[in-house]
Amino acid sequence: MTWSLDTAAVVGAVCLASGFLVPTIVRRVPEPVTPEAEVDEADTTTPEDLTDLSTITPPDTVADEPKELYADIAALPGLAWKSALAAGVVGALLGGKVGWHWELLYLVYLVPVGVALAVVDWRTRLLPTRLIAPSYGVVLVLVVAATLLTGDYDDLVRAGWGWFAYGVLFFATWWIYPPAMGYGDVRLSGLLGIALGYLGWGELVVGIFGAFVVGGPGGLILSMLKVVDRKANPFGPAMLIGAVLGVLFGPWYAGHYVV
């Protein structure tokens, strides 16, 4: 495995600094509007209704525990330095592997965003569209910029195929068996497909396979250890870890198994 120590140091430092922004990123995500919230806003209960026992919710119909607020997640003690450390390590790994190439344009952007998504999904089992959707635009612009700078349009075409392959696979899984994953995972898959596909076929294949390995057996182990709920195992962090594994080991896979 080739390694660039100077790139690892520089990119790791940049991502370490950007990782301190994760609490701010999480805090700025708007809360989802739920049917219950809409009912509360339109509540027309009168004082007379309060005397009607039929309006009282029986104990056995109490709603599930509400989602943890993004503002509360952002205020968690130590989140800033923990996120910075995670972003720094990931940035160093990606920078050391990729080296001084234009792919770093979008990879450096995705590191703090990926950490923020992993934190939110781990705490809430949700991947906010308001964080993923803008990232599509940013990554697409940076991918096109990298293509113009390198002049290799095959990479851009492969990024499109990566978006299609990863996205279709996850959409099909969600459509056939929705309990297996949320639609936020489908949205994230397309973004990771673009990033990995631009790098190479090996990175794409290892990234997808790595997500299922980490999220499958890895999730089973975590549920057995009571770290996560077996029925509510977040898949976003596994996808992001799989993407990192794709960058690190994709070239090796391509050299051995891809003609």
C-alpha positions in Angstrom: 0.0 0.0 0.0 1.6 3.3 -1.1 1.5 6.0 1.4 2.2 9.8 1.4 3.2 10.9 4.9 3.3 14.6 4.0 -0.2 14.5 2.5 -1.5 12.5 5.5 -0.1 15.1 7.9 -1.6 18.1 6.0 -5.0 16.7 5.2 -5.2 15.2 8.7 -4.6 18.7 10.2 -7.1 20.3 8.0 -9.8 17.7 8.8 -8.9 17.9 12.5 -9.7 21.6 12.4 -12.9 21.2 10.4 -14.0 18.5 12.8 -14.5 21.1 15.5 -17.3 22.4 13.3 -19.4 19.2 13.7 -21.4 20.5 16.6 -22.3 23.7 14.6 -23.3 21.6 11.6 -25.5 19.4 13.7 -27.0 22.3 15.5 -28.0 24.0 12.3 -30.0 21.0 11.0 -33.7 21.8 11.3 -35.9 19.5 13.3 -38.2 17.2 11.2 -41.8 18.2 11.2 -43.8 15.3 12.5 -47.6 14.7 12.3 -47.7 15.0 16.1 -46.1 18.5 15.9 -48.6 19.6 13.3 -51.4 18.5 15.5 -50.0 20.3 18.5 -49.7 23.5 16.4 -53.3 23.2 15.3 -54.6 22.2 18.8 -58.0 23.7 19.4 -58.6 22.2 22.8 -60.9 24.3 25.0 -61.2 24.4 28.8 -64.4 22.4 28.5 -62.5 19.6 26.8 -60.2 19.2 29.8 -63.2 17.8 31.8 -63.9 15.2 29.1 -62.3 12.0 30.2 -62.4 10.7 26.6 -59.6 13.2 25.7 -57.2 11.7 28.1 -54.6 9.4 26.5 -54.6 5.9 28.1 -51.3 4.8 29.5 -50.9 2.0 26.9 -51.2 4.4 24.0 -48.3 6.7 25.1 -46.1 7.5 22.1 -42.6 6.2 21.8 -39.7 8.2 23.3 -39.3 11.4 21.2 -36.3 11.9 19.0 -33.3 13.5 20.6 -33.1 17.1 19.5 -30.2 18.1 17.2 -29.5 21.1 19.5 -29.1 18.6 22.4 -26.8 16.4 20.4 -24.7 19.4 19.5 -24.4 20.3 23.1 -23.1 16.9 24.2 -20.0 17.2 26.4 -16.8 16.5 24.4 -18.5 16.2 21.0 -16.3 18.9 19.5 -13.0 17.3 20.4 -14.2 13.8 19.7 -15.5 14.8 16.3 -12.2 16.6 15.6 -10.2 13.6 16.5 -12.3 11.3 14.3 -12.1 13.7 11.4 -8.4 14.1 11.8 -7.8 10.4 11.8 -10.0 9.8 8.7 -8.5 12.8 7.0 -5.0 11.5 7.6 -5.9 8.0 6.3 -7.6 9.4 3.1 -4.8 12.0 2.5 -2.1 9.4 3.0 -3.7 7.0 0.6 -4.8 9.4 -2.2 -1.8 11.7 -2.1 -1.6 15.1 -3.7 -4.4 14.6 -6.2 -7.5 16.6 -7.0 -9.8 14.1 -5.5 -8.9 15.6 -2.2 -11.1 18.6 -3.1 -14.3 16.7 -2.3 -12.9 14.2 0.1 -11.8 16.9 2.5 -15.3 18.4 2.3 -17.0 15.1 3.0 -14.9 14.3 6.1 -16.6 16.6 8.6 -20.0 16.2 6.9 -19.6 12.4 7.2 -18.7 12.7 10.9 -21.8 14.8 11.5 -24.0 12.4 9.7 -22.5 9.5 11.6 -23.1 11.2 15.0 -26.7 12.2 14.1 -27.6 8.7 12.7 -26.1 7.0 15.8 -28.1 9.2 18.1 -31.4 9.5 16.2 -31.5 6.7 13.6 -32.0 9.5 11.0 -29.9 10.9 8.2 -31.1 14.5 7.6 -32.0 15.3 4.0 -31.1 19.0 4.8 -27.5 17.8 5.3 -27.2 15.3 2.5 -29.0 17.2 -0.3 -26.7 20.3 -0.3 -23.7 17.9 -0.2 -24.7 16.5 -3.5 -24.4 19.9 -5.1 -21.0 20.6 -3.4 -19.6 17.2 -4.3 -20.8 17.4 -7.9 -19.2 20.9 -8.4 -15.9 19.7 -6.9 -15.9 16.5 -8.9 -16.5 18.4 -12.1 -13.7 20.9 -11.1 -11.3 18.0 -10.4 -12.2 16.5 -13.9 -11.5 19.8 -15.6 -8.2 20.1 -13.8 -7.1 16.5 -14.7 -8.7 16.3 -18.1 -9.7 12.7 -17.4 -13.4 12.5 -18.2 -13.5 8.8 -17.7 -13.4 9.5 -13.9 -16.5 11.7 -14.2 -18.4 9.0 -16.2 -17.4 6.4 -13.6 -18.7 8.7 -10.8 -22.0 8.8 -12.6 -22.1 5.0 -12.7 -21.1 4.9 -9.1 -24.0 7.0 -8.1 -26.3 4.8 -10.2 -25.0 1.5 -9.0 -24.8 2.3 -5.3 -28.1 4.2 -5.4 -30.0 1.5 -7.3 -28.7 -1.2 -5.0 -29.9 0.6 -1.8 -33.1 1.8 -3.4 -34.0 -1.8 -4.4 -33.1 -3.1 -0.9 -35.3 -0.4 0.7 -38.2 -1.0 -1.7 -38.1 -4.8 -1.3 -37.6 -4.8 2.5 -38.0 -1.3 4.1 -37.2 -2.5 7.6 -33.7 -3.2 6.4 -32.8 0.4 6.0 -34.2 3.9 6.0 -34.6 6.1 3.0 -31.9 8.4 4.4 -29.5 5.5 3.7 -30.6 5.5 0.1 -29.9 9.2 -0.2 -26.5 8.8 1.3 -25.6 5.8 -1.0 -25.8 8.0 -4.1 -23.5 10.6 -2.6 -20.9 8.0 -1.6 -21.3 6.3 -5.0 -20.2 9.5 -6.7 -17.2 9.9 -4.4 -16.1 6.3 -4.6 -16.9 5.9 -8.3 -14.7 8.9 -9.2 -11.8 7.2 -7.5 -12.2 3.8 -9.2 -14.2 0.6 -9.6 -12.2 -1.0 -6.8 -13.0 1.7 -4.4 -16.7 1.5 -5.3 -16.9 -2.3 -4.9 -15.0 -2.4 -1.6 -17.0 0.6 -0.3 -20.3 -1.1 -0.9 -19.2 -4.5 0.4 -17.5 -2.9 3.4 -20.7 -1.2 4.3 -22.6 -4.5 4.5 -19.8 -6.2 6.4 -19.5 -3.5 9.0 -23.3 -3.0 9.2 -24.1 -6.7 9.1 -21.8 -8.8 11.3 -20.6 -5.6 13.0 -24.1 -4.5 13.8 -24.9 -8.0 15.1 -21.9 -7.9 17.4 -22.9 -4.5 18.7 -26.4 -5.6 19.4 -25.2 -8.7 21.2 -23.0 -6.4 23.4 -26.1 -4.2 24.0 -24.4 -1.2 22.4 -27.3 -0.8 19.9 -30.8 -2.0 19.7 -31.1 -5.0 17.3 -34.2 -3.5 15.8 -32.9 0.0 15.4 -29.3 -0.5 14.3 -28.1 2.7 12.4 -26.6 1.8 9.0 -25.2 5.3 8.1 -22.0 4.9 10.2 -21.4 1.5 8.5 -21.8 3.1 5.1 -19.3 5.8 6.0 -16.8 3.4 7.4 -17.2 1.2 4.3 -16.4 4.3 2.1 -13.2 4.9 4.0 -12.3 1.2 3.6 -13.1 1.6 -0.1 -10.5 4.4 -0.5 -7.9 2.5 1.5 -8.2 -1.0 0.0 -10.0 -0.3 -3.3 -6.8 0.0 -5.4 -5.5 -3.3 -3.9 -8.8 -5.0 -4.8 -8.8 -3.6 -8.3 -5.3 -4.8 -8.9 -6.1 -8.3 -7.9 -9.7 -8.9 -9.1 -10.7 -6.2 -11.6 -9.4 -6.8 -15.1 
